[in-house]
Amino acid sequence: MKNILILIVTLAFFSACNNNQKNQTSLPQATSEIEYITVDSFLVVAADFVGKEITVKGTVDHICKHGGKRVKIFGENPDNTLHGEASESTGAFNAELEGSEVCLTGIVAESKMDLAYVEEYEKNLLEAIEKNKEEVDMEHAKGVDHHAKLDEIKAWKEEIATNGKGYISSYYLDVTSYQEITDKAAGKCCGSAPEAAVDSSTSTTAPCGSKEKAPCESSAEAKPCGGSH
């Protein structure tokens, strides 16, 4: 039962994060101003930023109840999601952030799910289904639909077989700092300017508009989205 719980949590991470082919965003021209990028845009370029630091803006959907070590944020399209992992510098994420807009700054990391991992997960899931009451209770308690998961496993296998890589990639942030966006009127990390494109060959940051646009905290200069948490 412990193994299936671990696998369910891990596979749920892949399911939530593997949206980089959905609802791709048309990115505006990059400038040299202060950085941020939305979750929607991040999912388009994530593969180019593995190992690099970037700041991503989104709305907090969920914070892990067991220690606050993981946060999930979503973009303008709520189906576009990104996970952030807490670090020593951030400490645990505050559960009160749920529903708030935040900017997460961190290093982009990649997780790879291969066929062997999927088959191990499938094996444990089938064993859990067969075990009856204990796993049925677990399913209701955790909100897990085993039969829907079997359909998802089938889709994962098909993707692994056809994508030419032999695995499925998911991307997340090892968060080094974060900031809650309290200026709801502005609604952006740095005022009302749209996020800009990210060119991974020349920069590790995405700008957030020109100085002529309304900046963070009404300063004459735009300020970074990342905070000191």
C-alpha positions in Angstrom: 0.0 0.0 0.0 2.9 2.4 0.8 4.4 1.7 -2.7 1.1 2.5 -4.5 0.7 5.7 -2.5 4.2 6.8 -3.5 3.6 6.0 -7.2 0.2 7.7 -7.2 1.7 10.9 -5.9 4.5 10.8 -8.4 2.4 9.9 -11.4 -0.1 12.7 -10.4 2.9 15.1 -10.7 3.6 13.9 -14.2 -0.1 14.1 -15.2 -0.4 17.7 -13.9 2.8 18.9 -15.3 2.8 17.3 -18.8 0.8 20.1 -20.5 3.5 21.7 -22.6 1.7 20.8 -25.8 -1.6 22.2 -24.7 -2.9 25.7 -25.5 0.5 27.1 -26.5 0.9 30.8 -26.1 2.0 33.2 -28.8 4.9 35.1 -27.1 5.6 38.8 -27.7 9.0 40.3 -28.6 11.7 40.0 -25.9 13.2 43.2 -24.5 15.9 43.9 -21.9 13.7 44.7 -19.0 12.9 42.8 -15.8 12.0 39.2 -15.9 8.8 37.1 -15.6 6.9 34.6 -17.7 3.5 33.1 -17.2 2.8 29.4 -16.6 1.2 29.2 -20.1 4.3 30.6 -21.8 6.7 28.6 -19.6 5.2 25.3 -20.8 6.1 26.2 -24.4 9.8 26.8 -23.7 10.5 24.8 -20.6 12.8 22.2 -22.3 15.1 25.1 -23.4 15.6 26.3 -19.8 16.5 23.1 -17.9 19.3 24.0 -15.4 18.6 27.8 -15.8 16.9 30.2 -13.4 13.6 31.8 -14.4 10.7 33.5 -12.8 7.2 32.2 -13.4 3.9 33.9 -12.5 0.7 32.0 -11.7 -2.1 31.4 -9.3 -1.6 29.0 -6.4 -3.9 26.0 -6.8 -2.5 23.7 -4.1 0.2 23.5 -1.5 1.2 20.1 -0.1 -0.4 19.6 3.3 2.5 17.3 4.4 5.2 19.9 5.2 4.4 22.5 2.6 7.3 21.4 0.4 5.4 21.5 -2.9 3.3 24.2 -4.6 1.2 23.9 -7.8 0.3 27.0 -9.7 -1.8 27.5 -12.9 -1.9 30.0 -15.7 -4.6 31.9 -17.5 -5.7 28.5 -18.7 -6.3 26.5 -15.5 -5.3 23.3 -17.3 -1.8 24.7 -17.6 0.0 23.9 -14.4 3.5 23.9 -12.9 4.9 22.4 -9.7 7.5 24.1 -7.5 9.6 22.4 -5.0 10.6 24.3 -1.8 14.3 24.7 -0.9 16.3 25.6 2.2 16.2 29.2 1.2 12.4 29.3 0.9 11.3 27.0 3.7 7.9 25.5 3.5 5.2 27.2 1.5 2.4 28.8 3.5 -1.0 27.1 2.9 -2.6 30.5 3.1 -1.1 31.3 -0.3 -3.7 29.0 -2.0 -5.8 31.2 -4.4 -3.2 33.9 -4.5 -1.1 35.1 -7.4 2.6 34.5 -7.0 5.9 34.7 -8.8 8.2 31.7 -8.3 11.9 32.1 -9.0 13.9 28.9 -9.4 15.9 26.5 -11.4 14.1 24.6 -14.1 14.4 20.8 -13.6 13.2 17.9 -15.7 11.7 14.6 -14.6 11.6 11.6 -17.0 9.1 8.8 -16.9 10.1 5.8 -18.9 8.2 2.6 -19.8 9.7 0.6 -16.9 8.4 3.1 -14.4 4.9 3.2 -16.0 4.7 -0.6 -16.0 5.8 -0.7 -12.3 3.1 1.8 -11.5 0.5 -0.2 -13.5 1.5 -3.5 -11.7 1.0 -1.8 -8.2 -2.2 -0.2 -9.3 -3.7 -3.5 -10.5 -2.6 -5.2 -7.2 -4.3 -2.4 -5.3 -7.6 -2.8 -7.2 -7.6 -6.6 -6.5 -7.1 -6.1 -2.8 -10.6 -4.9 -2.2 -11.7 -3.0 0.9 -8.4 -1.5 2.1 -7.6 0.0 -1.3 -11.2 0.9 -2.0 -11.1 3.0 1.2 -7.8 4.5 0.1 -9.3 5.4 -3.2 -12.1 7.3 -1.7 -9.9 8.9 0.9 -7.4 10.1 -1.7 -9.8 11.0 -4.5 -8.1 8.5 -6.8 -10.1 6.9 -9.6 -8.2 3.7 -10.4 -10.0 3.0 -13.6 -9.4 6.5 -15.0 -5.7 5.9 -14.1 -5.6 2.7 -16.2 -6.8 4.7 -19.2 -4.1 7.3 -18.4 -1.5 4.6 -18.2 -2.5 3.4 -21.7 -2.1 6.9 -23.0 1.4 7.2 -21.4 2.5 3.9 -23.0 1.3 5.1 -26.4 3.2 8.4 -26.0 6.4 6.8 -24.9 6.2 4.4 -27.9 5.7 7.2 -30.4 7.5 10.3 -29.2 10.9 9.2 -30.3 12.5 9.8 -26.8 11.4 6.6 -25.0 10.2 8.6 -22.0 7.8 11.4 -21.1 9.3 14.7 -19.8 7.8 16.9 -17.2 9.3 20.2 -16.0 9.1 21.8 -12.6 10.9 24.5 -10.5 13.4 24.1 -7.7 12.2 27.3 -6.1 14.9 29.6 -4.6 12.5 32.5 -3.8 8.9 33.6 -4.3 6.7 36.6 -3.9 3.0 36.9 -3.4 1.4 39.5 -5.7 -0.7 41.8 -3.5 -1.4 44.5 -6.1 -4.6 43.0 -7.5 -5.3 46.1 -9.5 -2.2 45.7 -11.6 -2.7 41.9 -11.8 0.8 41.4 -13.1 4.2 40.8 -11.5 5.4 44.1 -12.8 2.4 46.2 -13.7 0.1 45.7 -16.6 2.6 45.0 -19.3 2.4 41.5 -21.0 5.1 39.0 -20.4 7.8 38.8 -23.1 9.3 35.9 -25.0 12.2 34.0 -23.7 15.2 33.4 -25.9 17.2 30.6 -24.2 20.2 31.2 -26.4 20.8 34.7 -25.1 19.0 35.0 -21.7 17.8 33.1 -18.7 15.1 35.6 -17.9 11.9 36.8 -19.4 11.2 40.5 -19.2 7.9 42.1 -18.0 7.3 45.2 -20.0 9.0 48.6 -20.4 9.5 51.3 -17.8 6.7 53.3 -19.4 4.2 50.6 -18.2 2.9 50.5 -14.7 5.8 48.9 -12.7 5.8 47.0 -9.4 5.0 49.0 -6.3 4.6 52.3 -8.3 8.4 52.7 -8.6 9.9 54.6 -11.5 11.8 51.5 -12.4 10.5 48.0 -12.9 11.4 45.6 -10.0 12.1 41.8 -10.2 9.2 39.5 -9.7 11.1 37.2 -7.3 11.0 38.0 -3.6 13.1 37.3 -0.6 11.0 34.6 1.0 
